[in-house]
Amino acid sequence: MKQTLTTPAVAATMFANSASAAGPADLQKLKENGNCEECDLSGADL
């Protein structure tokens, strides 16, 4: 029973963390150009 509850909880946590982070390609574009008009930088630690 414990493993049954743990697996979905871990998966949900991993999904929540990845969903709120800015995309690596968007961050790289910002670093290279100093500009990223169409980028989604929500959750980025700027």
mmCIF entry with sequence, helices, sheets and N, C-alpha, C, O atoms, coordinates in Angstrom:
data_MODEL
# 
_entry.id   MODEL 
# 
_entity.id                         1 
_entity.type                       polymer 
_entity.pdbx_number_of_molecules   1 
# 
_entity_poly.entity_id                      1 
_entity_poly.type                           'polypeptide(L)' 
_entity_poly.nstd_linkage                   no 
_entity_poly.nstd_monomer                   no 
_entity_poly.pdbx_seq_one_letter_code       MKQTLTTPAVAATMFANSASAAGPADLQKLKENGNCEECDLSGADL 
_entity_poly.pdbx_seq_one_letter_code_can   MKQTLTTPAVAATMFANSASAAGPADLQKLKENGNCEECDLSGADL 
_entity_poly.pdbx_strand_id                 A 
# 
loop_
_entity_poly_seq.entity_id 
_entity_poly_seq.num 
_entity_poly_seq.mon_id 
_entity_poly_seq.hetero 
1 1  MET n 
1 2  LYS n 
1 3  GLN n 
1 4  THR n 
1 5  LEU n 
1 6  THR n 
1 7  THR n 
1 8  PRO n 
1 9  ALA n 
1 10 VAL n 
1 11 ALA n 
1 12 ALA n 
1 13 THR n 
1 14 MET n 
1 15 PHE n 
1 16 ALA n 
1 17 ASN n 
1 18 SER n 
1 19 ALA n 
1 20 SER n 
1 21 ALA n 
1 22 ALA n 
1 23 GLY n 
1 24 PRO n 
1 25 ALA n 
1 26 ASP n 
1 27 LEU n 
1 28 GLN n 
1 29 LYS n 
1 30 LEU n 
1 31 LYS n 
1 32 GLU n 
1 33 ASN n 
1 34 GLY n 
1 35 ASN n 
1 36 CYS n 
1 37 GLU n 
1 38 GLU n 
1 39 CYS n 
1 40 ASP n 
1 41 LEU n 
1 42 SER n 
1 43 GLY n 
1 44 ALA n 
1 45 ASP n 
1 46 LEU n 
# 
_struct_asym.id          A 
_struct_asym.entity_id   1 
# 
loop_
_struct_conf.conf_type_id 
_struct_conf.id 
_struct_conf.pdbx_PDB_helix_id 
_struct_conf.beg_label_comp_id 
_struct_conf.beg_label_asym_id 
_struct_conf.beg_label_seq_id 
_struct_conf.pdbx_beg_PDB_ins_code 
_struct_conf.end_label_comp_id 
_struct_conf.end_label_asym_id 
_struct_conf.end_label_seq_id 
_struct_conf.pdbx_end_PDB_ins_code 
_struct_conf.beg_auth_comp_id 
_struct_conf.beg_auth_asym_id 
_struct_conf.beg_auth_seq_id 
_struct_conf.end_auth_comp_id 
_struct_conf.end_auth_asym_id 
_struct_conf.end_auth_seq_id 
_struct_conf.pdbx_PDB_helix_class 
_struct_conf.details 
_struct_conf.pdbx_PDB_helix_length 
HELX_P HELX_P1 AA1 LYS A 2  ? SER A 20 ? LYS A 2  SER A 20 1 ? 19 
HELX_P HELX_P2 AA2 PRO A 24 ? ASN A 33 ? PRO A 24 ASN A 33 1 ? 10 
# 
_struct_conf_type.id          HELX_P 
_struct_conf_type.criteria    ? 
_struct_conf_type.reference   ? 
# 
loop_
_atom_site.group_PDB 
_atom_site.id 
_atom_site.type_symbol 
_atom_site.label_atom_id 
_atom_site.label_alt_id 
_atom_site.label_comp_id 
_atom_site.label_asym_id 
_atom_site.label_entity_id 
_atom_site.label_seq_id 
_atom_site.pdbx_PDB_ins_code 
_atom_site.Cartn_x 
_atom_site.Cartn_y 
_atom_site.Cartn_z 
_atom_site.occupancy 
_atom_site.B_iso_or_equiv 
_atom_site.pdbx_formal_charge 
_atom_site.auth_seq_id 
_atom_site.auth_comp_id 
_atom_site.auth_asym_id 
_atom_site.auth_atom_id 
_atom_site.pdbx_PDB_model_num 
ATOM 1   N N  . MET A 1 1  ? 0.822  -1.193 0.000   1.00 0.00 ? 1  MET A N  1 
ATOM 2   C CA . MET A 1 1  ? 0.000  0.000  0.000   1.00 0.00 ? 1  MET A CA 1 
ATOM 3   C C  . MET A 1 1  ? 0.868  1.259  0.000   1.00 0.00 ? 1  MET A C  1 
ATOM 4   O O  . MET A 1 1  ? 0.563  2.232  -0.691  1.00 0.00 ? 1  MET A O  1 
ATOM 5   N N  . LYS A 1 2  ? 1.939  1.234  0.771   1.00 0.00 ? 2  LYS A N  1 
ATOM 6   C CA . LYS A 1 2  ? 2.806  2.403  0.869   1.00 0.00 ? 2  LYS A CA 1 
ATOM 7   C C  . LYS A 1 2  ? 3.418  2.750  -0.488  1.00 0.00 ? 2  LYS A C  1 
ATOM 8   O O  . LYS A 1 2  ? 3.454  3.919  -0.871  1.00 0.00 ? 2  LYS A O  1 
ATOM 9   N N  . GLN A 1 3  ? 3.903  1.731  -1.224  1.00 0.00 ? 3  GLN A N  1 
ATOM 10  C CA . GLN A 1 3  ? 4.508  1.981  -2.526  1.00 0.00 ? 3  GLN A CA 1 
ATOM 11  C C  . GLN A 1 3  ? 3.461  2.498  -3.516  1.00 0.00 ? 3  GLN A C  1 
ATOM 12  O O  . GLN A 1 3  ? 3.779  3.317  -4.378  1.00 0.00 ? 3  GLN A O  1 
ATOM 13  N N  . THR A 1 4  ? 2.230  2.031  -3.400  1.00 0.00 ? 4  THR A N  1 
ATOM 14  C CA . THR A 1 4  ? 1.166  2.466  -4.291  1.00 0.00 ? 4  THR A CA 1 
ATOM 15  C C  . THR A 1 4  ? 0.914  3.958  -4.148  1.00 0.00 ? 4  THR A C  1 
ATOM 16  O O  . THR A 1 4  ? 0.628  4.623  -5.144  1.00 0.00 ? 4  THR A O  1 
ATOM 17  N N  . LEU A 1 5  ? 1.011  4.501  -2.954  1.00 0.00 ? 5  LEU A N  1 
ATOM 18  C CA . LEU A 1 5  ? 0.796  5.926  -2.730  1.00 0.00 ? 5  LEU A CA 1 
ATOM 19  C C  . LEU A 1 5  ? 2.043  6.750  -3.023  1.00 0.00 ? 5  LEU A C  1 
ATOM 20  O O  . LEU A 1 5  ? 1.944  7.913  -3.416  1.00 0.00 ? 5  LEU A O  1 
ATOM 21  N N  . THR A 1 6  ? 3.194  6.162  -2.836  1.00 0.00 ? 6  THR A N  1 
ATOM 22  C CA . THR A 1 6  ? 4.446  6.891  -3.032  1.00 0.00 ? 6  THR A CA 1 
ATOM 23  C C  . THR A 1 6  ? 4.718  7.180  -4.508  1.00 0.00 ? 6  THR A C  1 
ATOM 24  O O  . THR A 1 6  ? 5.131  8.288  -4.850  1.00 0.00 ? 6  THR A O  1 
ATOM 25  N N  . THR A 1 7  ? 4.498  6.224  -5.365  1.00 0.00 ? 7  THR A N  1 
ATOM 26  C CA . THR A 1 7  ? 4.802  6.394  -6.786  1.00 0.00 ? 7  THR A CA 1 
ATOM 27  C C  . THR A 1 7  ? 4.045  7.566  -7.412  1.00 0.00 ? 7  THR A C  1 
ATOM 28  O O  . THR A 1 7  ? 4.672  8.402  -8.062  1.00 0.00 ? 7  THR A O  1 
ATOM 29  N N  . PRO A 1 8  ? 2.720  7.665  -7.243  1.00 0.00 ? 8  PRO A N  1 
ATOM 30  C CA . PRO A 1 8  ? 2.028  8.830  -7.812  1.00 0.00 ? 8  PRO A CA 1 
ATOM 31  C C  . PRO A 1 8  ? 2.459  10.156 -7.184  1.00 0.00 ? 8  PRO A C  1 
ATOM 32  O O  . PRO A 1 8  ? 2.492  11.182 -7.863  1.00 0.00 ? 8  PRO A O  1 
ATOM 33  N N  . ALA A 1 9  ? 2.782  10.138 -5.917  1.00 0.00 ? 9  ALA A N  1 
ATOM 34  C CA . ALA A 1 9  ? 3.208  11.363 -5.246  1.00 0.00 ? 9  ALA A CA 1 
ATOM 35  C C  . ALA A 1 9  ? 4.541  11.853 -5.818  1.00 0.00 ? 9  ALA A C  1 
ATOM 36  O O  . ALA A 1 9  ? 4.717  13.050 -6.047  1.00 0.00 ? 9  ALA A O  1 
ATOM 37  N N  . VAL A 1 10 ? 5.463  10.943 -6.044  1.00 0.00 ? 10 VAL A N  1 
ATOM 38  C CA . VAL A 1 10 ? 6.761  11.311 -6.618  1.00 0.00 ? 10 VAL A CA 1 
ATOM 39  C C  . VAL A 1 10 ? 6.577  11.809 -8.046  1.00 0.00 ? 10 VAL A C  1 
ATOM 40  O O  . VAL A 1 10 ? 7.181  12.808 -8.438  1.00 0.00 ? 10 VAL A O  1 
ATOM 41  N N  . ALA A 1 11 ? 5.753  11.124 -8.821  1.00 0.00 ? 11 ALA A N  1 
ATOM 42  C CA . ALA A 1 11 ? 5.512  11.532 -10.204 1.00 0.00 ? 11 ALA A CA 1 
ATOM 43  C C  . ALA A 1 11 ? 4.873  12.917 -10.252 1.00 0.00 ? 11 ALA A C  1 
ATOM 44  O O  . ALA A 1 11 ? 5.254  13.741 -11.083 1.00 0.00 ? 11 ALA A O  1 
ATOM 45  N N  . ALA A 1 12 ? 3.923  13.182 -9.389  1.00 0.00 ? 12 ALA A N  1 
ATOM 46  C CA . ALA A 1 12 ? 3.258  14.487 -9.357  1.00 0.00 ? 12 ALA A CA 1 
ATOM 47  C C  . ALA A 1 12 ? 4.236  15.589 -8.980  1.00 0.00 ? 12 ALA A C  1 
ATOM 48  O O  . ALA A 1 12 ? 4.180  16.684 -9.539  1.00 0.00 ? 12 ALA A O  1 
ATOM 49  N N  . THR A 1 13 ? 5.123  15.313 -8.047  1.00 0.00 ? 13 THR A N  1 
ATOM 50  C CA . THR A 1 13 ? 6.118  16.300 -7.631  1.00 0.00 ? 13 THR A CA 1 
ATOM 51  C C  . THR A 1 13 ? 7.085  16.605 -8.769  1.00 0.00 ? 13 THR A C  1 
ATOM 52  O O  . THR A 1 13 ? 7.427  17.765 -9.001  1.00 0.00 ? 13 THR A O  1 
ATOM 53  N N  . MET A 1 14 ? 7.521  15.584 -9.469  1.00 0.00 ? 14 MET A N  1 
ATOM 54  C CA . MET A 1 14 ? 8.444  15.788 -10.581 1.00 0.00 ? 14 MET A CA 1 
ATOM 55  C C  . MET A 1 14 ? 7.770  16.591 -11.696 1.00 0.00 ? 14 MET A C  1 
ATOM 56  O O  . MET A 1 14 ? 8.392  17.473 -12.288 1.00 0.00 ? 14 MET A O  1 
ATOM 57  N N  . PHE A 1 15 ? 6.512  16.291 -11.980 1.00 0.00 ? 15 PHE A N  1 
ATOM 58  C CA . PHE A 1 15 ? 5.785  17.009 -13.020 1.00 0.00 ? 15 PHE A CA 1 
ATOM 59  C C  . PHE A 1 15 ? 5.586  18.461 -12.620 1.00 0.00 ? 15 PHE A C  1 
ATOM 60  O O  . PHE A 1 15 ? 5.751  19.355 -13.450 1.00 0.00 ? 15 PHE A O  1 
ATOM 61  N N  . ALA A 1 16 ? 5.237  18.709 -11.378 1.00 0.00 ? 16 ALA A N  1 
ATOM 62  C CA . ALA A 1 16 ? 5.007  20.073 -10.907 1.00 0.00 ? 16 ALA A CA 1 
ATOM 63  C C  . ALA A 1 16 ? 6.286  20.894 -10.998 1.00 0.00 ? 16 ALA A C  1 
ATOM 64  O O  . ALA A 1 16 ? 6.246  22.063 -11.383 1.00 0.00 ? 16 ALA A O  1 
ATOM 65  N N  . ASN A 1 17 ? 7.404  20.303 -10.652 1.00 0.00 ? 17 ASN A N  1 
ATOM 66  C CA . ASN A 1 17 ? 8.676  21.029 -10.723 1.00 0.00 ? 17 ASN A CA 1 
ATOM 67  C C  . ASN A 1 17 ? 9.066  21.339 -12.165 1.00 0.00 ? 17 ASN A C  1 
ATOM 68  O O  . ASN A 1 17 ? 9.540  22.437 -12.457 1.00 0.00 ? 17 ASN A O  1 
ATOM 69  N N  . SER A 1 18 ? 8.873  20.394 -13.053 1.00 0.00 ? 18 SER A N  1 
ATOM 70  C CA . SER A 1 18 ? 9.263  20.635 -14.436 1.00 0.00 ? 18 SER A CA 1 
ATOM 71  C C  . SER A 1 18 ? 8.310  21.592 -15.130 1.00 0.00 ? 18 SER A C  1 
ATOM 72  O O  . SER A 1 18 ? 8.720  22.316 -16.038 1.00 0.00 ? 18 SER A O  1 
ATOM 73  N N  . ALA A 1 19 ? 7.064  21.610 -14.728 1.00 0.00 ? 19 ALA A N  1 
ATOM 74  C CA . ALA A 1 19 ? 6.083  22.484 -15.368 1.00 0.00 ? 19 ALA A CA 1 
ATOM 75  C C  . ALA A 1 19 ? 6.317  23.944 -15.011 1.00 0.00 ? 19 ALA A C  1 
ATOM 76  O O  . ALA A 1 19 ? 5.970  24.832 -15.790 1.00 0.00 ? 19 ALA A O  1 
ATOM 77  N N  . SER A 1 20 ? 6.888  24.199 -13.872 1.00 0.00 ? 20 SER A N  1 
ATOM 78  C CA . SER A 1 20 ? 7.050  25.585 -13.452 1.00 0.00 ? 20 SER A CA 1 
ATOM 79  C C  . SER A 1 20 ? 8.410  26.174 -13.835 1.00 0.00 ? 20 SER A C  1 
ATOM 80  O O  . SER A 1 20 ? 8.643  27.368 -13.647 1.00 0.00 ? 20 SER A O  1 
ATOM 81  N N  . ALA A 1 21 ? 9.285  25.362 -14.358 1.00 0.00 ? 21 ALA A N  1 
ATOM 82  C CA . ALA A 1 21 ? 10.619 25.847 -14.699 1.00 0.00 ? 21 ALA A CA 1 
ATOM 83  C C  . ALA A 1 21 ? 10.662 26.369 -16.126 1.00 0.00 ? 21 ALA A C  1 
ATOM 84  O O  . ALA A 1 21 ? 9.952  25.874 -17.001 1.00 0.00 ? 21 ALA A O  1 
ATOM 85  N N  . ALA A 1 22 ? 11.483 27.349 -16.347 1.00 0.00 ? 22 ALA A N  1 
ATOM 86  C CA . ALA A 1 22 ? 11.671 27.891 -17.689 1.00 0.00 ? 22 ALA A CA 1 
ATOM 87  C C  . ALA A 1 22 ? 12.417 26.868 -18.533 1.00 0.00 ? 22 ALA A C  1 
ATOM 88  O O  . ALA A 1 22 ? 13.223 26.092 -18.020 1.00 0.00 ? 22 ALA A O  1 
ATOM 89  N N  . GLY A 1 23 ? 12.140 26.877 -19.821 1.00 0.00 ? 23 GLY A N  1 
ATOM 90  C CA . GLY A 1 23 ? 12.796 25.940 -20.726 1.00 0.00 ? 23 GLY A CA 1 
ATOM 91  C C  . GLY A 1 23 ? 14.264 26.270 -20.915 1.00 0.00 ? 23 GLY A C  1 
ATOM 92  O O  . GLY A 1 23 ? 14.626 27.443 -21.008 1.00 0.00 ? 23 GLY A O  1 
ATOM 93  N N  . PRO A 1 24 ? 15.116 25.252 -20.974 1.00 0.00 ? 24 PRO A N  1 
ATOM 94  C CA . PRO A 1 24 ? 16.552 25.490 -21.149 1.00 0.00 ? 24 PRO A CA 1 
ATOM 95  C C  . PRO A 1 24 ? 16.865 26.229 -22.451 1.00 0.00 ? 24 PRO A C  1 
ATOM 96  O O  . PRO A 1 24 ? 17.782 27.050 -22.487 1.00 0.00 ? 24 PRO A O  1 
ATOM 97  N N  . ALA A 1 25 ? 16.126 25.953 -23.506 1.00 0.00 ? 25 ALA A N  1 
ATOM 98  C CA . ALA A 1 25 ? 16.370 26.641 -24.780 1.00 0.00 ? 25 ALA A CA 1 
ATOM 99  C C  . ALA A 1 25 ? 16.043 28.128 -24.658 1.00 0.00 ? 25 ALA A C  1 
ATOM 100 O O  . ALA A 1 25 ? 16.744 28.973 -25.215 1.00 0.00 ? 25 ALA A O  1 
ATOM 101 N N  . ASP A 1 26 ? 14.972 28.440 -23.925 1.00 0.00 ? 26 ASP A N  1 
ATOM 102 C CA . ASP A 1 26 ? 14.609 29.843 -23.726 1.00 0.00 ? 26 ASP A CA 1 
ATOM 103 C C  . ASP A 1 26 ? 15.662 30.573 -22.898 1.00 0.00 ? 26 ASP A C  1 
ATOM 104 O O  . ASP A 1 26 ? 16.014 31.713 -23.200 1.00 0.00 ? 26 ASP A O  1 
ATOM 105 N N  . LEU A 1 27 ? 16.157 29.922 -21.866 1.00 0.00 ? 27 LEU A N  1 
ATOM 106 C CA . LEU A 1 27 ? 17.209 30.541 -21.041 1.00 0.00 ? 27 LEU A CA 1 
ATOM 107 C C  . LEU A 1 27 ? 18.486 30.753 -21.850 1.00 0.00 ? 27 LEU A C  1 
ATOM 108 O O  . LEU A 1 27 ? 19.152 31.778 -21.707 1.00 0.00 ? 27 LEU A O  1 
ATOM 109 N N  . GLN A 1 28 ? 18.826 29.782 -22.700 1.00 0.00 ? 28 GLN A N  1 
ATOM 110 C CA . GLN A 1 28 ? 20.028 29.904 -23.529 1.00 0.00 ? 28 GLN A CA 1 
ATOM 111 C C  . GLN A 1 28 ? 19.876 31.063 -24.509 1.00 0.00 ? 28 GLN A C  1 
ATOM 112 O O  . GLN A 1 28 ? 20.815 31.830 -24.722 1.00 0.00 ? 28 GLN A O  1 
ATOM 113 N N  . LYS A 1 29 ? 18.691 31.187 -25.103 1.00 0.00 ? 29 LYS A N  1 
ATOM 114 C CA . LYS A 1 29 ? 18.436 32.288 -26.042 1.00 0.00 ? 29 LYS A CA 1 
ATOM 115 C C  . LYS A 1 29 ? 18.581 33.635 -25.335 1.00 0.00 ? 29 LYS A C  1 
ATOM 116 O O  . LYS A 1 29 ? 19.152 34.572 -25.893 1.00 0.00 ? 29 LYS A O  1 
ATOM 117 N N  . LEU A 1 30 ? 18.071 33.733 -24.117 1.00 0.00 ? 30 LEU A N  1 
ATOM 118 C CA . LEU A 1 30 ? 18.180 34.961 -23.340 1.00 0.00 ? 30 LEU A CA 1 
ATOM 119 C C  . LEU A 1 30 ? 19.643 35.283 -23.041 1.00 0.00 ? 30 LEU A C  1 
ATOM 120 O O  . LEU A 1 30 ? 20.057 36.438 -23.139 1.00 0.00 ? 30 LEU A O  1 
ATOM 121 N N  . LYS A 1 31 ? 20.424 34.267 -22.676 1.00 0.00 ? 31 LYS A N  1 
ATOM 122 C CA . LYS A 1 31 ? 21.844 34.477 -22.376 1.00 0.00 ? 31 LYS A CA 1 
ATOM 123 C C  . LYS A 1 31 ? 22.619 34.925 -23.611 1.00 0.00 ? 31 LYS A C  1 
ATOM 124 O O  . LYS A 1 31 ? 23.465 35.816 -23.533 1.00 0.00 ? 31 LYS A O  1 
ATOM 125 N N  . GLU A 1 32 ? 22.326 34.305 -24.744 1.00 0.00 ? 32 GLU A N  1 
ATOM 126 C CA . GLU A 1 32 ? 23.073 34.613 -25.967 1.00 0.00 ? 32 GLU A CA 1 
ATOM 127 C C  . GLU A 1 32 ? 22.719 35.976 -26.552 1.00 0.00 ? 32 GLU A C  1 
ATOM 128 O O  . GLU A 1 32 ? 23.597 36.709 -27.009 1.00 0.00 ? 32 GLU A O  1 
ATOM 129 N N  . ASN A 1 33 ? 21.426 36.314 -26.535 1.00 0.00 ? 33 ASN A N  1 
ATOM 130 C CA . ASN A 1 33 ? 20.959 37.520 -27.215 1.00 0.00 ? 33 ASN A CA 1 
ATOM 131 C C  . ASN A 1 33 ? 20.625 38.676 -26.283 1.00 0.00 ? 33 ASN A C  1 
ATOM 132 O O  . ASN A 1 33 ? 20.547 39.827 -26.711 1.00 0.00 ? 33 ASN A O  1 
ATOM 133 N N  . GLY A 1 34 ? 20.430 38.363 -25.013 1.00 0.00 ? 34 GLY A N  1 
ATOM 134 C CA . GLY A 1 34 ? 19.978 39.395 -24.090 1.00 0.00 ? 34 GLY A CA 1 
ATOM 135 C C  . GLY A 1 34 ? 18.530 39.786 -24.338 1.00 0.00 ? 34 GLY A C  1 
ATOM 136 O O  . GLY A 1 34 ? 18.045 40.785 -23.806 1.00 0.00 ? 34 GLY A O  1 
ATOM 137 N N  . ASN A 1 35 ? 17.847 38.994 -25.148 1.00 0.00 ? 35 ASN A N  1 
ATOM 138 C CA . ASN A 1 35 ? 16.479 39.277 -25.543 1.00 0.00 ? 35 ASN A CA 1 
ATOM 139 C C  . ASN A 1 35 ? 15.780 37.952 -25.833 1.00 0.00 ? 35 ASN A C  1 
ATOM 140 O O  . ASN A 1 35 ? 16.372 37.039 -26.409 1.00 0.00 ? 35 ASN A O  1 
ATOM 141 N N  . CYS A 1 36 ? 14.531 37.860 -25.433 1.00 0.00 ? 36 CYS A N  1 
ATOM 142 C CA . CYS A 1 36 ? 13.780 36.640 -25.690 1.00 0.00 ? 36 CYS A CA 1 
ATOM 143 C C  . CYS A 1 36 ? 12.289 36.972 -25.602 1.00 0.00 ? 36 CYS A C  1 
ATOM 144 O O  . CYS A 1 36 ? 11.624 36.623 -24.626 1.00 0.00 ? 36 CYS A O  1 
ATOM 145 N N  . GLU A 1 37 ? 11.774 37.648 -26.630 1.00 0.00 ? 37 GLU A N  1 
ATOM 146 C CA . GLU A 1 37 ? 10.406 38.145 -26.620 1.00 0.00 ? 37 GLU A CA 1 
ATOM 147 C C  . GLU A 1 37 ? 9.352  37.051 -26.512 1.00 0.00 ? 37 GLU A C  1 
ATOM 148 O O  . GLU A 1 37 ? 8.366  37.232 -25.796 1.00 0.00 ? 37 GLU A O  1 
ATOM 149 N N  . GLU A 1 38 ? 9.520  35.945 -27.183 1.00 0.00 ? 38 GLU A N  1 
ATOM 150 C CA . GLU A 1 38 ? 8.514  34.875 -27.210 1.00 0.00 ? 38 GLU A CA 1 
ATOM 151 C C  . GLU A 1 38 ? 8.786  33.788 -26.158 1.00 0.00 ? 38 GLU A C  1 
ATOM 152 O O  . GLU A 1 38 ? 8.079  32.781 -26.120 1.00 0.00 ? 38 GLU A O  1 
ATOM 153 N N  . CYS A 1 39 ? 9.777  33.979 -25.326 1.00 0.00 ? 39 CYS A N  1 
ATOM 154 C CA . CYS A 1 39 ? 10.162 32.939 -24.367 1.00 0.00 ? 39 CYS A CA 1 
ATOM 155 C C  . CYS A 1 39 ? 9.225  32.901 -23.174 1.00 0.00 ? 39 CYS A C  1 
ATOM 156 O O  . CYS A 1 39 ? 8.660  33.915 -22.764 1.00 0.00 ? 39 CYS A O  1 
ATOM 157 N N  . ASP A 1 40 ? 9.076  31.687 -22.625 1.00 0.00 ? 40 ASP A N  1 
ATOM 158 C CA . ASP A 1 40 ? 8.348  31.497 -21.380 1.00 0.00 ? 40 ASP A CA 1 
ATOM 159 C C  . ASP A 1 40 ? 9.391  31.345 -20.289 1.00 0.00 ? 40 ASP A C  1 
ATOM 160 O O  . ASP A 1 40 ? 9.974  30.273 -20.125 1.00 0.00 ? 40 ASP A O  1 
ATOM 161 N N  . LEU A 1 41 ? 9.626  32.416 -19.542 1.00 0.00 ? 41 LEU A N  1 
ATOM 162 C CA . LEU A 1 41 ? 10.621 32.395 -18.483 1.00 0.00 ? 41 LEU A CA 1 
ATOM 163 C C  . LEU A 1 41 ? 9.992  32.310 -17.105 1.00 0.00 ? 41 LEU A C  1 
ATOM 164 O O  . LEU A 1 41 ? 10.639 32.620 -16.105 1.00 0.00 ? 41 LEU A O  1 
ATOM 165 N N  . SER A 1 42 ? 8.733  31.891 -17.042 1.00 0.00 ? 42 SER A N  1 
ATOM 166 C CA . SER A 1 42 ? 8.055  31.761 -15.750 1.00 0.00 ? 42 SER A CA 1 
ATOM 167 C C  . SER A 1 42 ? 8.782  30.715 -14.911 1.00 0.00 ? 42 SER A C  1 
ATOM 168 O O  . SER A 1 42 ? 9.088  29.623 -15.389 1.00 0.00 ? 42 SER A O  1 
ATOM 169 N N  . GLY A 1 43 ? 9.047  31.053 -13.690 1.00 0.00 ? 43 GLY A N  1 
ATOM 170 C CA . GLY A 1 43 ? 9.738  30.152 -12.770 1.00 0.00 ? 43 GLY A CA 1 
ATOM 171 C C  . GLY A 1 43 ? 11.253 30.215 -12.882 1.00 0.00 ? 43 GLY A C  1 
ATOM 172 O O  . GLY A 1 43 ? 11.948 29.535 -12.127 1.00 0.00 ? 43 GLY A O  1 
ATOM 173 N N  . ALA A 1 44 ? 11.778 31.006 -13.796 1.00 0.00 ? 44 ALA A N  1 
ATOM 174 C CA . ALA A 1 44 ? 13.225 31.110 -13.952 1.00 0.00 ? 44 ALA A CA 1 
ATOM 175 C C  . ALA A 1 44 ? 13.817 31.933 -12.819 1.00 0.00 ? 44 ALA A C  1 
ATOM 176 O O  . ALA A 1 44 ? 13.242 32.939 -12.404 1.00 0.00 ? 44 ALA A O  1 
ATOM 177 N N  . ASP A 1 45 ? 14.959 31.502 -12.328 1.00 0.00 ? 45 ASP A N  1 
ATOM 178 C CA . ASP A 1 45 ? 15.665 32.241 -11.280 1.00 0.00 ? 45 ASP A CA 1 
ATOM 179 C C  . ASP A 1 45 ? 16.599 33.220 -11.958 1.00 0.00 ? 45 ASP A C  1 
ATOM 180 O O  . ASP A 1 45 ? 17.760 32.908 -12.224 1.00 0.00 ? 45 ASP A O  1 
ATOM 181 N N  . LEU A 1 46 ? 16.085 34.405 -12.237 1.00 0.00 ? 46 LEU A N  1 
ATOM 182 C CA . LEU A 1 46 ? 16.877 35.413 -12.920 1.00 0.00 ? 46 LEU A CA 1 
ATOM 183 C C  . LEU A 1 46 ? 17.513 36.343 -11.906 1.00 0.00 ? 46 LEU A C  1 
ATOM 184 O O  . LEU A 1 46 ? 18.228 37.271 -12.283 1.00 0.00 ? 46 LEU A O  1 
# 
